[in-house]
Amino acid sequence: MRVRLHTRMMAALLLAASIGSGAAAAPPTVLELFTSQGCSSCPPADRLFATLAGDPQFIVLSLPVDYWDRLGWKDTFAKHAFTERQVAYSRMRGDGQVYTPQAVVNGSEHANGGNRRAIDAAAATTAPAGVPLMAQHREGEIVVTVGAATGVAAQRATIVVLPYFASREVAIGRGENARHKVTYTNIARDIILLGEWSGAPVTQKIALSRGEDYDGVVVLLQEGSLRNPGAILGADRIALR
C-alpha cells in the first residue's frame, strides 16, 4: 500500500511539473462506448470494455443511450444527453454513423465496440495532442489544472467533467437481452461543462453534488463545445472511492 501511494504521489508531482513547465504529457486513449441494455449485440462490447478499463493506457466510459428503450426494456442508466453526444460526434465526423455498440476513440474516430482490433487501429491514428491536464479531489471539489498549448495550435476547447459508477450489474427483464445479467463498467452519469480553454494555463473547480454515489470522475479537454464535441486534447481520471 505504501509503495502504491508513493507511486501515485510521484506521478502527480511529475505531471504537476510538466504543467508548470508547459511540457505536454501524452494522455491515455479515451474510449467512449455507446451501449444499451436493450441491444442484443452490446454485451460482448460491455465485456470487452470491462477488460479495457483495467489497462492504464485507456480511459474508458460507458454511455447508455435511450433510443432502444422502445424494444420493451427501458435502460436503467440511459440518458438522452448521451444519445445527443453520440449524434453530435457523427455530425462532427460527417459520416452520420450512429449505432450500438459504438466506440468513439479520442473523440475523433469510431469502431465497433466489441472489436478490439478495430479499436486499437482507431487509437493508433487518433493520438490526443497531449495538452497537460491534471484532476484532483480536494475536500469535496474536483480541481482541474490544464497547461499551455505548447506543441499544439492554440484553439478554443471545453473542459468537460463526467462522473461515473465504476461497475453495476443489471438483471434485464424484457427486450432483446431478457433474462440476462449484464455488468456495465465506468457508467457515465452526467456530462458537465466545467469551463473553456483557449491555449493558456487555467485552473477550474467544481463541487460534487451531495448525495451522489459516484465512484470516479473523468475530465476531458476537448475541441469544440459541449453541444458539438470534437477531438480529445487531454484527459485524466480520478477514483473517488
N, C-alpha and C positions, 0 to 999 in steps of 0.2 A: 504493500500500500504506500509506504514511504517513497519507494522508487518511482511508482506511478505519479504520485503527487509532485515529486521533484521534476520528472519529465515534463509534466504539464506546465509547471512554473517556468521552466527553461524555454519551452515553446512559446509561451505568452511573452516572455521577455524578448525573445528573438523577433517575434512578429511586431512587438511594440517598437523595437529598434528600427526595423525595416520601414515602418510607417513614418517614424520620425525622420529617417534619412531620405525618404522618398523612393526607396528601393521597392520594386514590385515583386511580391511573393506569389508564385503561381498557386491559385486555389484548386481544390478538388473539382472534379467534374460534377456538375449539378444535373441530377436526373429527376424529372417530374413525371410520375405515372398517372395518367388519366384512366381511371378504372371505375367499375360499378359492380355492386353486389348482384345486379340483375343481368350481368353479362356472362354467358357461359364460357367464353373464351378467355376471360380475365384471370381465373385462379392460377394458371401456370405463371403469368406475369407477376401476380401478387407473391407467389413463392420465390420467384427469381429476385424480386426487389427486397424481400426479407434477407436473402443472402447478400445482395449488393450493399445493403445497409451496414453490414459488418466490415466492409472494406474501406479503409481510410482514404482511398483515392476518390471515393464518391461521397457526395451529399445527396441523400435520397429523400423524396417526398412522394406520398400518395395523395392524389386529389380526386376524390369521388365525385363524379358528375351525376346530374339528375335526369338526363334525357332517356334513360332506360327504365325509369320508375313506372312507366305505363305498361310494362310487361307483367305486372301482377305483384311486384315487390318494390316497396319504397326503400331505397338505400338509406340506411340509418345514419350515415355520415355525409351524404351528398349535400352540396351547396350549389346554388345556381351561379354564384360567383366563380366557382371552379369551371363550370361549363363555359362561362363568358371568357375566362382566361384561355381555355383551350381554343375557342373560336378565334380569339384575338391573335393567338400565336399563328394560326393558319392564315389569317388575314395578313399578318406582317410578313410571313414567308411567301404569300401569294399563291399557295398551292391548293387551298381550300380543303385540306385533308383533316377531317375530324372523325375519330373512331376510338373504340376501346378494344384492347388495351393499347394505348399510345404513350410512348415515352418521348418527352421533349427533352433534348440534350443541350445543355448550356444555353437554353432559350433560343436556339438557332435552327436546329435540325430535329427531325422526328424519326422514330423507328418503332417497329412492333415491340411492345413492352415485354413480350415473352422471348425475344430473340437476342440473346447475349452477344452474338457475333455482330448483329446489326447495330446494337447499342454501342459496342466498342468502336465500330467503324465510324459512327457519327461523332463519338467523343474525340477520335483522332483528328477529325477535320474541323472541330469547333472549340479548340482550346481557349478558355477565357483569357482576357487581356492581362489579368494578374494585378489589378489595382489592389493595393494592400487594404484589407478590411479585417477588423477585429471586433468581435462581440463579447461582452462580459455581462455577468449577472451580479448586480450590486444592490443589496437591500431592497429587493422587490422591483428594481428597474433593470431594463436592458440598455446597456450603454454601448453604442456603436461608434467606432472610430474608423474613418475612411481616409486613406492617404492621398497624395497628389497624383496627378495623371502623368507621372514620369514614364516615358516609353510608349505612351498611347496618346492619341489625339484628344485634347480637351473637348468634352462634349457634355450635354445635359443628360443626366441619368437620374433614376429614382432609387432610393433606399427602401426596401420592402422587407417587412417582418412577417414570418409565417410560423405561428405557434403550432405545435403538433402533439398528438398522442403517439407514444413510441410503438405500442403494439396492442391490438384488440382483436379478439376472436368473435365472430358473428355467426350465429346459427340462423341460416336463411330459410324462411318458412314457405315461400312461394316463388314463382317465377322460374327462370332457366336454371338457377342453382338451388332449387328447392331441396330440402333435407340434407344440405351440405353445411359444414362448418368451415369458414374461411378466415385465415388470420391476415390482418392488414397491418402494414408497417409504416411508421412515421406519417400518420394520417393528419394532413393539414386541417386546421380548424378555422382559420381566418387568413385573410390577406390584408395587411395593414400598411398603408403608406406612412413611412417614418419621416421622409424629407427628400430634398433634391440635392444633387451633386453636380457641380459644373467644372470639376477639374482641380479645385483647391481642397486642401485638407479640411475635414469637417468632423465634428462630434455631435451626435444626436442621442437623446434619451427617450425612453418610453416606459411607462409604468404598466406592469401586467395587471389584467383585470383580477380583482379579488374573487376568490371562489372558483376560479377556473383551474381544472386539474391538469394543466399542461405538463408534459414530460420534457419538452425541449422547445427550442426556437431555432429556425433557420433565418439568416439575414442575407439578402441578396442586394448587390449593386447591379442595376440592370438598365440597359439602354431603353429609351422611350419613356412611357408613362405607365401608370397603373392600368389604364384602360387599353393601352397599346404597348404591351411589354415586348422587349427585344432581347438581344444577346446579353448574356451574363458577363459582367466585367470583374466581379469579385464576389466572394461568398464566405460565410462562416456558419458554424453550427455549435450550439451550446446545449448541454443537458442540464435540466433544472432539477432532476432527482436521480 
